[in-house]
Amino acid sequence: MSLFYNCIYIDSHEDNKETVRFIQNLAHTDGKLRSPIDLNISYMKVVNLNPIQWVNYNVTPKKLKLSNTGYTVMLSATWREEEPYLYGGPFVSSYVFSQLHFHWGKTDMDGSEHHIDGGSMPMELHAVHYKSDYGTQIAALRQHDGVTILVYLFQLQAAPNPLLDDIINTLPFIQAANSSIRLIPFPIINIMRCFQRDYFVYWGSITMTNIRNSVLWLISREPLGISIEQVTYAMLE
């Protein structure tokens, strides 16, 4: 069985409420389709939207924790005041940062969950956000428009990425599943890039506790860098 995904490439900025409404309405038809997917650029519709606005991502959190969940490495935080959040772009409300985590494979060339035109990359970062109207990520997962995930793909480069050092150097201390460690707090933006345009967007899903939940996926077209040594070091037991 073949499935059609309404995958859209956001190229530039324009105040287009009809386009936002069109994207949001796709949640009802595409929100249960399987993710991740292979992004076929030649089949995408190009649209223009207002820039995504990033608030508080440069604020240092009160606490920062790195956890081995048994499936991935997750970074979570608590803030003294307001959490980081997004608005604008394809959103009709604000979306609050919840956590970020990584996906990688057994080799340095096959680790990303999303592919672009059939090609894989060594690692992928997911920054999970929930709609502020719903209060928590758990409550938001019950809603068709409650969660959005920002995706960053990593490509190999010769030099190590110093922005990943705080995480990679801590991995030996959380080799056991369900272990965690506190990090010296740093702004989340140290790891993520604030993109306002040049991204792909589609409705898909994630499966949690045997329930498939709708997710609005935003994939940055510009990859982040990582060295072969860093990818190898990141592989947990």
Secondary structure, DSSP 8 states (H G I E B T S, - for coil): -------EEEEE----HHHHHHHHHTHHHHTTS-SS-EE-GGG-EEEE---EEEESTTS--SEEEEEE-SS-EEEEEE-SS---EEEETT-SS-EEEEEEEEEE-SSTTS--SSEETTB--SEEEEEEEEEGGGSSHHHHTTSTTSEEEEEEEEEE-SS--GGGHHHHTTGGGG-STTEEEEE----GGGTS---SSSEEEEEEEEEETTEEEEEEEEEESS-EEE-HHHHHHH---
